[in-house]
């Protein structure tokens, strides 16, 4: 028996690109058939300000609970390098 699963990913379809990381979404859907799956999608986008965070939660067509975290900052490239630390 597989326990509950959490996906934390940069690569996932979002409001700016519906096909970005579609393979992650399909993998989560396949796993959802066997267990509970929660997905957190982190998107860092270029913004004009220092830092802005927007969080939303949605269920897709297969009932996959997805938490979208959008970070808007003019230091986008720096965050992509530092976040894995």
N, C-alpha and C positions, 0 to 999 in steps of 0.2 A: 504494500500500500504506500502510495506517495503522499507525503504530508503537504500542507499548504505551501505554495511557491510564490516568491516575490521576484519580479523582474525589475531591475534598475538599469535604465538604458538612455543613451543619447540618441540612438538610432531608432526612431519610431515615427510613424506618420503623424503629422501635426497640422495646424491651421495654415502654415506656410507651404508645406509640401506633403501632399496626401500619399505619395508613394515612397517617401523616404523611410528606409528601414522596414519595408513591408514584410520582409522575412521574419523579423522579430515578432510582429503581430501574428503572423501565421503560426509560428512556433508556440506562442502563448495560447492561441486558440486550440491547437492540438493538445496541449497539456491540460487545458481547461476541461476537456472531455473526461479526464481521470481524477482531477483534484481542483481545489480552490486556487485561483490565481489572482494576484493583485499586481498591477504594473505601475511603475513610476517612470514617467518620461520627463527627462530634464532637457530643456532647450535653452541654449544661451544665444541670444540674438543681439545684433548691434543696436544700440540706442544712443540718444543724444545726451542722456544724463549719466550721473555717476553709477546709480544702481536702482533698479526697480524690479520687484518680484510680483508675479501674478500666478495664482494657483487656482486650478479648477479640477473638478472630478466629474467623470462621465462614464456611462456604461455604453459599450458599442453594441452592434447588432447581435452579437453572441453572448451578451451579458458580462463581458470582460470589464471589470472595474479598473479604470485608468485614471491616475492622478497626473495631471499635466502641471509642470512647474516651468514657467517662463522667466528667465532672468534677462532683463534688458540693461545693457551697460556699454559704455564706450571702451571698456577694457575686456571685451569678449575673448580675444585671443589669449590674454594672460590667464583668464579663468579656465580655459580649456587645457592649458598647460599645467596649472596648479591644482585643479580639482582632484586628479587621481592620487595626490599625496596624502 
